[in-house]
Amino acid sequence: MDKRIYLCLAHMSGKEQDFIKEAFDTNWVVPLGPNVNAFEEELKHFVGQDKEVVALSAGTAAIHLGLIQLGVGTGDEVICQSFTFCASANPVAYQGATPVFIDSEEDTWNMDPALLEEAIKDRIAKTGKKPKAILPVHLYGMPARIDEICAIASKYDIPVLEDAAEALGSEFKGQKCGTFGTFGVLSFNGNKMITTSGGGALIVPDEASKKQTMFYATQAREPYPHYQHEKIGYNYRMSNICAGIGRGQMTVLDEHIAHHRHVHELYAKAFEDVDGIALKSNPDDRFNANYWLSTILIDPDKTGTNYDEIRLKLDAQGIETRPLWKPMHLQPVYANNPRYVNGVSERLFNMGLCIPAGPWVTDEDVAYIVERIKRCCKK
Ligand SMILES: *Cc1c(COP(=O)(O)O)cnc(C)c1O
């Protein structure tokens, strides 16, 4: 094959340019405007649960503004999922607070509720105060055990900020990921389920909180004719041009999700009879992953190879794959942070790969990818 197959390439509906042209024609080339408002309305409708949505410059910015509104500041602790992309935890550090890392459980690869409760009790015992927030992630679009996490959170009266950056459209018991916590985060970076070239959104509980989010996202300007500031603000609003791309993408969001699920289904059939390669799938029918990326675990004993050998071989054959996220508790930058670990995420990191799943991946590509992976296996 002479083409290259990527993990998840952006895919345009064709309507994006119309919305962008409209923005130019009406001279709304600014970080607010009709496309931003319409994109927010469409997202609000999509996620449901009577939430409000604020479009921002990035998912990372959304996490940051969520933490600020939960009052996270210097000296506070925030309980974070360790098995994730760094952008989940970094905004905690921006606030001068400390991420406390929690390992994963086997079924969803997300925050282990038992470890979460152990950590809360231990942090209270050790520091004399409660963690300020709990930050679970729906990694690779697989919903976390969000009911159990929210139950523990409410038992200790700690708010939840859900990182659904990879989980746009994923559901737990029919409810969209990102709508369970006080705040939820979406990302529209180039390789996510949909893209605005770069962008994100904060899902918020109500109109007041939406206003507050917009306030912080636009330099915390107080309502005076002159520029008056009583708080530190940020320049985090989404531009009307990016939101135009987002509106175009909303017209194909359902198709994108259906395609990711279709690709996962094909992988599931194709890997069924391959000993030593386990495709990650919904643990039971309460979970409805968007399968943003399909992921496999490679058992070295059964396959005679390992994830990194496979990655290098596939790369040479034009197939992009990627190791699973390296857990935050193993990252040098967080070497001294408190952690509650059970070995799960480290083991996953040492045997897993993300395999292509984006809108450009065809049925033939899936067959080719699986065939190439099988050829890597020496047994
Ligand atoms: C992509 C991502 C983010 C950050 O989103 P950006 O839009 O890239 O800032 C946060 N958390 C997770 C888990 C992500 O995958």
The ligand as a Tripos MOL2 file, in Angstrom:
@<TRIPOS>MOLECULE
LIG
   15    15     1     0     0
SMALL
NO_CHARGES

@<TRIPOS>ATOM
      1 C1         -7.0250   16.3950   23.7740 C.3       1 LIG1
      2 C2         -7.1900   16.2150   25.2160 C.ar      1 LIG1
      3 C3         -7.2690   17.3000   26.0990 C.ar      1 LIG1
      4 C4         -6.9630   18.7190   25.7130 C.3       1 LIG1
      5 O1         -7.6730   19.2280   24.6790 O.3       1 LIG1
      6 P1         -6.9980   20.3640   23.7500 P.3       1 LIG1
      7 O2         -8.1610   20.8260   22.9490 O.co2     1 LIG1
      8 O3         -5.9610   19.6690   22.9140 O.co2     1 LIG1
      9 O4         -6.4280   21.4080   24.6210 O.co2     1 LIG1
     10 C5         -7.5240   17.0460   27.4340 C.ar      1 LIG1
     11 N1         -7.6800   15.8010   27.8930 N.ar      1 LIG1
     12 C6         -7.5910   14.7300   27.0970 C.ar      1 LIG1
     13 C7         -7.8070   13.3780   27.6830 C.3       1 LIG1
     14 C8         -7.3190   14.8860   25.7260 C.ar      1 LIG1
     15 O5         -7.1950   13.8040   24.9620 O.3       1 LIG1
@<TRIPOS>BOND
     1     1     2 1
     2     2     3 ar
     3     2    14 ar
     4     3     4 1
     5     3    10 ar
     6     4     5 1
     7     5     6 1
     8     6     7 2
     9     6     8 1
    10     6     9 1
    11    10    11 ar
    12    11    12 ar
    13    12    13 1
    14    12    14 ar
    15    14    15 1
@<TRIPOS>SUBSTRUCTURE
     1 LIG1         1 GROUP 0 **** ****
